[in-house]
Amino acid sequence: MGIICKNGEYIGEEPSGGSGGGGGHTIEDSTGTALTQRDVMQFSDSFAPTDDSTNEITKIELNKLDSGEIDDIVTPLPSVQSRYHEYSTEEHIVGKWIDGSYIYEKTINLTNVSVTATTDGGVILIESNTSVKDLINAEGMTYWSGNYQDTIPCCGYWTKANICKNDTNIEMNYERPSGTDTILNMYVTLRYTKSNS
């Protein structure tokens, strides 16, 4: 049984014994020109076409492929859907950590948080009595009065902030040189493992 190609495209398989006409066969390139030398079709050692003794069938053996070559051929590029990430305030699983534990993610929204000046480290409570075991990653953004926005973590001139976890709580630690302000909206996305997972 052989692979039948026309205009560079696979069009089917021919049964053993050929078409019965005995007149041979041709394989054409994309312009319709008959290829009379098999070496012009040889993509690599793994794709070496051979004719049978009656010149009825050209076979391309694929079982000579190395595993790496197979991966190159059959592994698709990531789809748009696989790169799409949807944030949610509901806890959901997004992967596995190196110890086999599930990685969870959720986004927390806090509003109207008063922030006073401190250089010793102010604390904003993000979540209390948490079931988080390992806080793998935390990121977010803050919208301040006056239409000012920071990302978290941040290390700006006016505000420095990062997310951390102690035994029971997840908190945002911050420094602010002067003044009192209000965070109108704060969104913090946490990725973590849980004690019971």
Helices and strands as residue ranges (DSSP letters): E 2-6, E 9-14, E 27-28, E 34-35, G 38-41, G 45-47, E 49-51, E 58-60, H 67-74, H 80-83, E 92-96, E 102-115, E 118-127, E 132-144, E 148-152, E 154-155, E 160-165, E 170-176, E 181-194
